[in-house]
Amino acid sequence: MHGLVGLAEVACARGDDERGLRLVGSATAIQDDISAPDHAWQQQVDSVTALATGRLGHARAQAARSAGRRMTIAHAVHYALDGVREAESPLSLRQLEISRSVAKGQTDRQIARELGVSTRTINTYLEEIRTVLGLRSRAELAAWITRYDHP
């Protein structure tokens, strides 16, 4: 449970507040099951929660924590470790997200609408992603992210 909150702090430090709050939610559910008060742990949880809620807003923060509370321990650990692996990626979290959308077959317009940005912004991201990875096409990108997500 301490490890999950530590990884939640790392996620928030990297700007991935939703991941951080999901991990906090999962750790909180585990702590509730144990019913052992731990004041230092609670201060750590409160710090992560305040930081991420300030950036996401109350509704999104609450949704993320609720999603985390519903995770099994195994799922929470897997989810936390995926975040660590993503930190080692040559792509940013946003670039990984866009790459996964490409692999799902979404168009630039669909991705832009989903992320609340312009189609031109998505085009720029895709150009940067292809340059970083040395790829030439969407198909190559879809293949790369599929291999990355399923090593």
N, C-alpha and C positions, 0 to 999 in steps of 0.2 A: 504494500500500500504506500509506503514511503517512496519507493522507486517510481510508482505511477505519478505521484505528485511531483517528484523531481523531474520526470520527463514532461509533465505538464508545464513546469516552469521553463524548460528548454523550448517547448513548442511556442509558448507565449513570447519568449525572448526572440524567437525567429519570426514572430508576427502571425503565427498560426493559432489564433485565439480560440477558434472553435475546437481544434484538436485538444488544446490545453484544457478547456472546460469539460470536454467529454471525458478526458482522463481524470480530472478532479471529480466529476460525477461518479465515475466508476470506483475511484478510491474511497469516496464518501460512502457509497453503498457497502463496500467491504468493511469499512470502519464501523458502520451502523450494525452490521452483522456480528462483529466482534464485541461491540459494546464496551470497548476499553477506552476511556478518555485519554487523549494524548494532546496536551496543550501546544507543544511545539509543532506537531503535525497540523493542528487546527490553524495555527498562525500562518503556516505555509500555504494551506488551502485558501485561507481568507485573502492572502496577498495575491495569489494567482487569480482568484475569482474577481477581486476588485480591479486588477489590471485589465483582464480580458473583458469584463463587463463594461468597463469604461470605454473600451474601443469598439465593442460589438453592439452595445445597447442591451437593455434588460431583456427584451423578448428573445433575441437571438441567443443571448447568454443562457437564459433559462432553458431554451430548447436544446442547446448543446449539453448542458449538465444533465438534463432529463435523459437524453440519448445515452450518455455515459452510464447513468444509473441502471439502465436496462441491459448493459453488457454483462456477459459472463466474465469470470476472471480470465479465462483463456482468451476470449475475444479482446479484452482490454489490454492484455500483455501483447498480443499480436498487433493490435492497433498502435500501441505505444512504440513497438519495435519498428513498425513500418515508417513511423515518423523519423526515427533515427536513421534508417536506411535512406530515406528521402533527403536527409541533410547531407548525405555523401554524394548525391546525384550531381551531374554537371548542370542540371536544370534547376531553376527556381521552383518553388511550390506552384506558382501560377502557371509556369511553363509546363510542369507535369500535368496540371489540371487540364490545360488546353490540349495537350498531347493525348490524354485519355479521351477527351471529347472527340478528337479526330478519329481515334481508334474505334469509337462507337458509331462512326459514320455521320456525325453531325457536320453541317455546313458551317462556314465562317459566320454567316448571319445567325444561325441557331446558337452557336457558341457565344457570340457577342450579346445576343438577347439574354441568354442565361446568366452571363456574368455582368450584365449592365454596362457594357462598354461598346464602342463603335466597331463596326466591321473592319475599318482601317487599323484599329488597335490590334485586333486579332491577326490581321495580315502581317503586321509588324512583328508580333510575337512569333508567328510561324516562321517568318524569315530568319529571326534570331535563333530559333530552335534548330532549324535546318543547318544554319551556319555552325553553331556550337557542336552539333552531332555529325556534321559532314554528310548530311542527307540531301537528296534532291527532290523528293516527292512526299505527298501525304501518305502514300502506301508504305514507303520506307519508314516514315515516322510511326505509323500504326504498328508496323512490325517491331520497331525498336521498343515502343512503350509496352507492347505485349510481352516481349522477352524480359524487359526490366521488371514488370509487375509479377511475372511468373518465372523466376530464375530456375 
